[in-house]
Amino acid sequence: MHKDQIIGGLIFIASIIGIIIYIALLFPEALFPYWAGWIDIIILKLTALIAVGAVLVILAWIGYTLATTPPPKPIEEIEKELEEELKKIEEETKEEKKKEKEEKKEEEKKETK
């Protein structure tokens, strides 16, 4: 078995065991009669706390990210930068072609001599 498959299997088994324990704690009358009446309320309160807390933490993280991320550049500014880069590349290729032509001419002159 591949390492990822083993980890996946362990996560699956742990989840099933967690579900069984959660159900047993929510309905303790069958397995633990002396816990009946108070453990199920505590479990429900903890579940609500964790669920609401997780949602609020995610919302806080989104808010923090939005507040601290600088705004993106306007599209016009990006287009100008791209045009400038394109012009530079075109000039470089023109210069390279000129150099190649000059080198060819020099080689032809050398060959004709």
N, C-alpha and C positions, 0 to 999 in steps of 0.2 A: 504494500500500500504506500501511496505517496504521502509525504509529510502533511500536506494540506488536507488530505482525506482523513487522516488520523485526527487532526485538530478539529475538523468538521464533525467527525463522529463523537469526539469528546464533548463538544459544544452541544450537540444534539442530545446526548445522554444527560448532561447536566441540566439542560432545559426541561427535559421530561421529569427528572427527579425534582426540580424546582417547582414544576406544576403540581406534582403529587403532594409535595410538602405544603404548598400554598393552599391546596384544596383541603388537606387534613387540618390545617390551622384555621381555615374559614368555617369548617364544619367539625368542630372537635368533639361533638357529642358521641359519635360512634367510637372513636379511638381513645379519647381522653376525656371522660365524663367530668372529672374534677376541674378541667379548664373551661368548661362550657359557661357561657355568659360573659366572659371578660376577654378572652384571648382573641375571639373573632372580631370584636369591636376594635381592639388595638391593631390587629392586622389590617382591617379596613381603613383605619385612620392613617396607618403608615403607608398603605398603598396610595391613598389620596394625597398624602404629603409628598411622596416620591413623584407621583404623576404630575401634580400641579407644579412642584418644584422643578422638574425637568423641563416642562413647557416654559416656565418663567425664565429659567437659565438660558434656554435657547433663544427666547425673545430678547433677553438682555445682551446676549452675544451678538445677535443681529443688529440691535441698536448700537452697541459699541462699535461694531465694524462699520456701520453706516456713518457714525459720528466721527470716526478717526481716519477714514479713507479719504484721501484728497479727491476732489472732483476730476473727472476725465477732461482731457483737452478738447476744445471744440473741434468739430470735424474740419472746419476751414483751416485751422492751424496745422492739423495733421496733413491735410492735402498740400499745403504750402511746403511743409518739410519734405514730403514725398517728391514734389516737383523739383525742389532744390537738389535732392539726392539724385533724381533721374538726370537732371542737367549735368551734374558732376560726372556721373557715369558716362553720359554721352560725350562729354568733352574728353574724358580719359580715353574712350575708345577711338575718338577722332585723332587724338595725339598719337596713340599707338599705331593707327593705320598710317599716319604721316611718316612715323619713324620707320615702319616696315617698307613703305614705298621708297624712302630715301636710302634704306639699306639695300633694297633691290637694285636701285639705280647705281649705287656705288659698286655692287657686285658685278653688274653688267659692264660698267666702265672698266673694272679690273679685268674682266674676261676678254673684253675687246682689245686691251693693250697687249 
